[in-house]
Amino acid sequence: MAREETIHMRLPLEDVTVIDLSHALAGPFCSTMLADFGARVIKLEPKGAGDIARAWGSPLPGGETAYFVSLHRNKQGIEVDLKHPRGKELFFELVARADVVLENYRTGALERLGLAYATARKHNPGIIYCSVSGFGQDGPYRDRAALDLILQAESGMISVTGEEGGRGVRAGTSIADMTAGMYAAFGIMLALRVKERTGRGQAIDVSMLEGQLSLLGTMIGGFLADGELPVPMGTAYKALLPYQTFRTKTRDLALAVGSEKLWQIFCPAIGRPELAHDARYRRNADRAKNRATLIPLLQDVLLTKTYEEWEDIFLPKGIPFGAINNIAQVVAHPQVQARGTLVEMEHPRAGKVKMVGAPVRLSETPGSVRTPSPMLGEHTAEVLRELLGMSPEAVAALRDQGVIGGPPRP
């Protein structure tokens, strides 16, 4: 019985080893999702250079940055020169003992180094080799350099984001990177499931462009149906209304009347019961057609009370609404506090650092933040000894030859 409980409580990915060559955000966001749930993620950084994101974001003590420290928890860091012949050999020795390789180099870069999937699978037929790129591994745009902003632009996301009548704007966070990272994690989980059944690995091709198109799927479907080009609408939504933010006497309020039943409840709640039966607004399609008259009317009504007064009215009636919080308010939010969404971690250089924990909650095997982000090459000696069985003398020789970096270990 005790053995069954021990097995039951193992983290879901404890037996999965990931060689993570990725940098910046899309790939690392994926490997963090895997690491939070137990995968052994070995972050392989170029010798002497490291991940470009080590220099991004707000500075922390000891030369670390909040961006990097929060993104790379639960990983081991090694530093290898993949251009060195012995460095390439080390990579394939690691691949032979791993389940997953994750990379988001510019398309073709690893192929030119002789480290692509076609070669990796010769060393491990079961390897799952996940490549994240801006535009995918083929097609006329495959060789273009791409960061989040570029893909938000090329995908059409910027064209539908922003204030009505204004120019499109970038979403406030790097959604192209993070969506690609989530799809990469999803693809890896699918491939692991196949490997469980067949023992076979495979290549995974994740493009940031297609990730954004998936988010825009309903808009694209609507355009293909009616030919009407989507444009920025501020906080409003073409398919549903009222579904946007409004001003009140005190602070802005987000309001989402998502069904005809709610509309019938909402109208009396705001003191305008006649709107529920007005032919111009009776159904969602009618309201959409008459948006130009309905929205100003609702705005005038909502300006007659404070946010707090509307909260007292809407909450008991189950009408979806919310406050427009800034980040400081979110950090102190009672729901965030009650759920323990922000977790604290001790970093050897930066000290205590708070960050967002694992967003998916499993009742029996929850993910967690267990170890801090690695310093450049911190675990090189440890990984080579544990995974490849190298002696301390062999590791020291590789360091002397310039193949690996990281601090010397006894």
C-alpha positions in Angstrom: 0.0 0.0 0.0 2.8 2.4 0.9 4.5 1.7 -2.5 1.2 2.5 -4.3 1.0 5.8 -2.5 4.6 6.7 -3.3 4.0 6.0 -7.0 0.7 7.9 -6.9 2.4 11.0 -5.5 5.3 11.2 -7.9 5.2 14.3 -10.0 3.8 13.6 -13.5 7.0 14.1 -15.4 9.6 13.0 -12.9 10.9 10.3 -15.4 11.3 12.7 -18.3 14.6 14.3 -19.2 14.7 17.4 -21.4 17.8 18.9 -23.1 16.7 22.5 -23.4 18.7 24.5 -26.0 16.1 27.3 -26.1 16.6 30.9 -25.2 14.6 34.2 -24.9 10.9 33.3 -24.0 9.0 30.9 -26.2 11.1 27.8 -25.6 12.0 28.6 -21.9 8.3 29.1 -21.1 7.6 25.6 -22.5 10.4 24.0 -20.5 9.3 25.8 -17.3 5.9 24.3 -17.7 7.5 20.8 -17.9 10.0 21.5 -15.1 7.3 22.7 -12.7 5.7 19.2 -12.9 8.8 17.3 -12.4 10.7 17.0 -15.7 14.5 17.1 -15.3 15.2 20.1 -17.5 18.9 20.6 -18.4 19.3 24.1 -19.8 22.2 24.0 -22.2 23.6 27.5 -22.8 26.4 28.5 -25.3 29.7 28.6 -23.6 30.7 32.2 -22.6 27.5 33.8 -23.9 24.5 32.2 -22.2 20.9 32.9 -22.8 20.3 36.4 -24.2 17.5 36.8 -21.7 20.0 36.8 -18.8 20.3 40.6 -19.5 16.5 41.3 -19.9 14.2 42.9 -17.3 14.5 44.5 -13.9 17.9 43.9 -12.1 18.2 41.9 -9.0 21.1 41.6 -6.5 24.1 39.6 -7.7 23.7 40.5 -11.3 20.6 38.5 -11.9 17.4 39.8 -13.5 13.8 39.2 -12.4 12.9 38.1 -16.0 15.4 35.3 -16.0 15.1 34.2 -12.4 11.3 33.8 -12.6 11.4 32.0 -15.9 14.0 29.4 -15.3 13.2 27.9 -11.9 13.4 24.1 -11.4 16.1 23.7 -14.1 19.8 22.7 -14.1 22.2 24.8 -16.1 25.1 23.6 -18.2 27.5 25.5 -20.4 28.8 23.8 -23.5 30.5 24.9 -26.7 28.3 23.3 -29.4 30.7 24.4 -32.1 33.6 22.4 -30.6 33.7 18.8 -31.9 33.8 17.4 -28.4 31.0 19.7 -27.4 28.9 18.2 -30.2 29.8 14.7 -29.0 28.7 15.7 -25.5 25.3 16.9 -26.9 24.7 13.6 -28.6 25.7 11.7 -25.5 23.1 13.7 -23.5 20.5 13.1 -26.3 21.1 9.3 -26.0 20.0 9.5 -22.4 17.2 12.0 -22.8 13.5 12.0 -23.8 13.2 15.5 -25.3 15.3 18.1 -27.0 13.8 21.6 -27.1 15.2 24.4 -29.3 14.2 27.7 -30.7 17.2 28.6 -32.7 16.8 30.4 -36.0 15.5 27.9 -38.5 18.4 25.9 -40.0 21.0 26.9 -37.4 21.3 23.6 -35.6 21.2 21.8 -39.0 24.3 23.7 -40.0 26.0 22.7 -36.8 25.1 19.1 -37.4 22.8 18.9 -34.4 19.3 18.7 -36.0 16.7 16.0 -35.5 17.9 13.8 -38.4 21.2 13.4 -36.7 19.8 13.3 -33.1 17.5 10.4 -33.9 20.4 8.3 -35.0 21.7 8.5 -31.5 18.3 8.0 -29.9 15.4 6.8 -32.1 13.0 7.6 -29.3 14.0 11.2 -29.0 11.3 13.9 -29.2 12.8 16.9 -30.9 10.7 20.0 -30.5 11.5 23.1 -32.6 9.9 26.4 -31.9 10.3 29.1 -34.5 8.7 32.3 -35.8 7.2 30.9 -39.0 7.8 27.2 -39.0 10.4 24.8 -40.4 9.3 25.3 -44.1 7.7 27.9 -46.3 9.0 31.2 -47.8 9.3 32.9 -44.4 11.1 30.1 -42.6 14.5 31.9 -42.6 13.2 35.2 -41.2 14.3 36.3 -37.8 11.4 36.7 -35.5 10.6 37.9 -32.0 7.2 38.3 -30.4 6.5 41.8 -31.8 7.2 40.6 -35.3 4.7 37.7 -35.0 2.0 39.8 -33.4 2.3 42.1 -36.5 2.6 39.4 -39.2 -0.2 37.3 -37.7 -2.8 40.1 -37.7 -3.0 40.3 -33.9 -1.8 43.9 -33.8 -4.4 44.8 -36.5 -7.3 43.9 -34.1 -5.8 45.2 -30.8 -6.2 48.8 -29.7 -8.7 51.6 -29.4 -11.6 51.8 -31.9 -10.6 54.1 -34.8 -7.0 54.1 -33.8 -3.9 52.2 -35.0 -3.4 48.7 -33.9 -1.1 48.1 -30.9 1.0 45.2 -29.5 -0.7 43.2 -26.7 0.7 44.2 -23.3 2.5 40.9 -22.8 4.4 38.6 -25.2 1.5 36.5 -26.3 3.1 35.1 -29.4 6.0 33.7 -27.5 4.0 32.4 -24.6 1.3 30.8 -26.8 4.0 29.0 -28.8 5.6 27.9 -25.6 2.3 26.4 -24.4 1.7 24.7 -27.7 5.2 23.3 -27.6 4.5 21.8 -24.1 1.2 20.4 -25.4 3.0 18.9 -28.4 5.7 17.3 -26.2 3.0 15.7 -24.0 1.3 14.3 -27.1 4.6 12.9 -28.4 5.5 11.4 -25.0 2.1 9.6 -25.0 2.9 8.2 -28.4 6.4 7.2 -27.2 4.8 5.3 -24.3 2.8 3.2 -26.7 5.3 2.7 -29.5 8.8 3.6 -28.2 9.1 6.0 -31.2 10.2 9.6 -31.0 9.3 12.3 -33.5 10.0 15.9 -34.6 7.6 18.7 -33.4 7.3 21.9 -35.5 5.7 24.8 -33.5 5.4 28.2 -35.2 4.6 31.4 -33.4 2.6 32.5 -36.4 0.2 29.5 -36.3 -0.1 29.9 -32.5 -1.4 33.5 -33.1 -3.7 32.3 -35.8 -5.2 29.8 -33.4 -6.0 32.6 -31.0 -7.6 34.6 -33.9 -9.5 31.5 -35.1 -13.0 32.9 -34.5 -12.1 36.2 -36.1 -10.6 34.5 -39.1 -13.7 32.2 -39.3 -16.0 35.3 -39.2 -14.0 37.0 -41.9 -14.1 34.0 -44.1 -17.9 33.8 -43.6 -18.9 37.4 -44.1 -15.9 39.2 -45.6 -16.0 41.9 -43.0 -12.5 42.9 -41.9 -12.0 42.8 -38.1 -10.6 46.1 -36.7 -9.6 47.3 -33.2 -12.6 47.8 -31.0 -10.9 48.8 -27.7 -12.3 46.5 -25.0 -15.4 45.7 -27.0 -16.2 42.4 -28.8 -17.9 42.1 -32.1 -19.7 38.8 -31.4 -21.3 39.8 -28.1 -22.5 42.9 -26.2 -22.5 44.5 -23.9 -19.0 43.0 -23.4 -16.5 45.8 -22.7 -15.4 48.2 -20.1 -17.4 51.2 -18.9 -16.7 54.2 -16.7 -18.4 54.7 -13.4 -18.2 57.5 -10.9 -15.1 56.0 -9.3 -13.2 53.4 -11.4 -13.7 51.6 -14.7 -15.8 48.4 -14.7 -15.5 45.4 -17.0 -19.0 44.1 -17.9 -19.8 40.9 -19.8 -23.5 40.2 -20.4 -22.9 36.8 -22.0 -26.4 35.5 -22.7 -30.0 36.5 -23.4 -31.0 35.3 -19.9 -28.4 37.7 -18.3 -29.6 40.5 -20.5 -33.1 40.1 -19.0 -31.6 40.3 -15.5 -29.2 43.1 -16.3 -31.7 45.6 -17.6 -33.8 45.8 -14.5 -30.7 45.8 -12.4 -29.5 49.0 -13.9 -32.9 50.6 -13.6 -33.8 50.3 -17.3 -36.2 47.2 -17.5 -37.7 48.5 -20.7 -34.5 47.8 -22.6 -35.0 44.1 -22.2 -38.1 44.3 -24.4 -37.0 47.0 -26.8 -37.0 45.6 -30.3 -33.6 47.2 -31.0 -31.9 45.4 -28.2 -34.0 42.3 -27.4 -31.5 39.8 -28.9 -27.7 39.8 -29.1 -27.9 40.2 -32.9 -30.2 43.2 -32.4 -27.8 44.7 -29.9 -24.9 44.2 -32.3 -26.8 45.9 -35.1 -27.6 48.9 -32.8 -24.3 49.1 -31.0 -24.0 52.8 -31.8 -27.1 53.7 -29.8 -26.9 51.1 -27.0 -23.3 51.6 -25.8 -23.6 55.4 -25.1 -26.9 54.8 -23.4 -25.4 52.2 -21.1 -22.4 54.4 -20.4 -24.6 57.2 -19.2 -26.4 54.8 -16.9 -23.2 53.4 -15.4 -21.8 56.8 -14.7 -24.7 57.5 -12.3 -23.1 55.2 -9.6 -19.7 54.3 -8.2 -18.0 51.0 -9.0 -18.7 49.9 -5.4 -22.4 50.6 -5.8 -22.6 48.6 -9.0 -20.7 45.8 -7.4 -23.4 45.6 -4.7 -26.0 45.4 -7.4 -24.4 43.0 -9.9 -22.7 40.5 -7.5 -25.9 39.0 -6.0 -27.5 38.8 -9.4 -24.6 36.8 -10.9 -23.9 39.4 -13.6 -20.2 39.0 -14.7 -18.2 42.2 -13.9 -14.8 43.1 -12.7 -12.5 46.0 -11.8 -9.7 47.2 -14.1 -6.7 46.3 -11.8 -3.1 47.4 -12.4 -0.3 45.0 -11.6 0.2 46.4 -8.0 -3.5 45.7 -7.3 -3.3 42.2 -8.8 -0.3 41.4 -6.6 -2.3 42.4 -3.6 -5.6 40.9 -4.9 -7.5 38.9 -2.2 -8.1 36.0 -4.6 -4.4 35.9 -5.6 -3.5 36.0 -1.9 -6.0 33.3 -0.9 -4.9 30.9 -3.6 -1.2 31.3 -3.0 -0.6 32.2 -6.6 2.6 34.1 -5.9 5.4 31.9 -4.5 8.7 32.9 -3.0 12.0 31.3 -3.8 15.5 31.7 -2.3 18.1 32.4 -5.0 21.8 32.1 -4.0 22.7 35.5 -5.5 19.4 37.4 -5.7 18.0 36.4 -2.3 14.3 36.0 -1.9 12.4 36.4 -5.2 8.6 36.3 -5.7 7.1 35.0 -8.8 3.9 33.5 -10.3 3.7 29.7 -9.5 2.4 26.9 -11.7 -1.0 27.9 -13.2 -2.3 24.4 -13.5 -3.4 22.7 -10.3 -3.5 18.9 -9.9 -5.1 17.6 -6.7 -2.7 14.7 -6.2 0.5 15.7 -7.9 0.7 19.5 -8.0 3.5 21.4 -9.7 5.7 23.6 -7.6 8.7 25.9 -7.6 11.4 23.8 -6.0 14.8 25.1 -7.1 16.1 28.5 -8.2 17.1 29.4 -11.8 20.6 28.2 -12.5 23.6 30.5 -12.8 25.4 30.2 -16.1 26.9 26.7 -16.2 26.2 26.0 -12.6 25.3 22.3 -12.9 27.7 21.4 -15.8 29.9 19.1 -13.7 27.0 17.6 -11.8 25.0 16.7 -15.0 28.0 15.2 -16.8 28.8 13.1 -13.8 25.3 12.0 -13.0 23.9 11.5 -16.5 27.0 10.5 -18.5 29.0 8.9 -15.6 32.1 11.1 -16.1 34.8 11.2 -13.6 35.8 14.5 -11.9 39.1 14.2 -13.9 37.3 13.9 -17.2 35.1 16.9 -16.4 38.1 18.9 -15.5 39.8 18.0 -18.7 36.8 19.2 -20.8 36.9 22.4 -18.9 40.7 22.8 -19.6 40.0 22.1 -23.3 37.4 24.9 -23.4 34.6 22.5 -24.3 32.5 23.3 -21.2 32.1 26.2 -18.7 30.7 26.6 -15.3 32.4 26.7 -11.9 34.9 24.0 -11.0 33.5 21.3 -8.8 35.4 19.1 -6.4 
